[in-house]
Amino acid sequence: MITVTRLNGKPFSLNAIYIETVESFPDTTITLTNGKKYVVREAHEKVTADIESFYTRISLLGKVKVEEDDDGE
């Protein structure tokens, strides 16, 4: 879940798995897979960062680890 704030100042949580798009018109609008839309106070960049963080926490989006060779490359 990610927490966002409605334009009236009330925070609420969304299950990020159901987010289809995040757009700025200039207000940030989140569209879910069922077509429901939410306009929120947070910037587009913050919402997408929160979604990425959520996916990482639930292991849907892993971090790529690059291993070095023995010679340090």
C-alpha positions in Angstrom: 0.0 0.0 0.0 1.1 3.6 -0.6 -0.3 6.6 1.3 -1.4 9.7 -0.7 -3.3 12.8 0.2 -6.6 14.0 -1.4 -6.8 17.6 -2.5 -9.0 18.3 0.6 -6.0 17.2 2.9 -7.3 13.7 3.9 -4.7 10.9 3.6 -5.7 7.5 2.3 -3.9 4.3 1.2 -4.0 2.7 -2.2 -2.9 -0.8 -3.2 -0.1 0.0 -5.7 -0.6 -3.3 -7.5 -3.9 -1.9 -8.9 -2.3 1.4 -10.2 -2.4 1.5 -14.0 -1.2 5.1 -14.7 0.1 8.2 -12.9 -0.3 11.4 -14.8 0.1 15.2 -14.1 -2.4 17.6 -15.6 -1.0 19.6 -13.5 -2.5 17.8 -10.5 -1.3 14.3 -10.0 -4.0 11.8 -11.1 -3.8 8.1 -10.3 -5.9 5.7 -12.4 -6.5 2.2 -11.2 -7.0 -0.9 -13.3 -10.8 -0.7 -12.7 -10.9 2.8 -14.2 -11.3 4.7 -10.9 -9.3 7.9 -10.7 -7.9 9.8 -7.7 -6.4 13.3 -7.8 -3.8 13.7 -5.1 -1.5 16.4 -3.7 1.8 14.5 -4.0 4.0 15.1 -7.0 4.2 12.6 -9.8 7.8 11.8 -8.9 6.9 11.0 -5.3 4.0 8.8 -6.2 6.2 6.8 -8.7 9.0 6.5 -6.1 6.5 5.3 -3.5 5.2 2.7 -6.0 8.7 1.5 -6.8 9.5 1.3 -3.0 6.3 -0.7 -2.4 7.2 -3.2 -5.3 10.7 -3.6 -3.8 9.3 -4.3 -0.3 7.0 -7.0 -1.5 9.7 -8.5 -3.8 7.9 -7.7 -7.0 10.8 -5.5 -8.1 14.2 -6.8 -7.1 17.4 -4.8 -6.9 20.0 -5.7 -9.5 23.3 -6.6 -7.9 26.3 -6.5 -10.1 29.1 -8.8 -8.9 32.7 -7.9 -9.5 35.2 -10.2 -11.0 38.3 -11.3 -9.0 40.3 -8.5 -10.6 37.9 -5.8 -9.5 36.1 -5.2 -12.8 
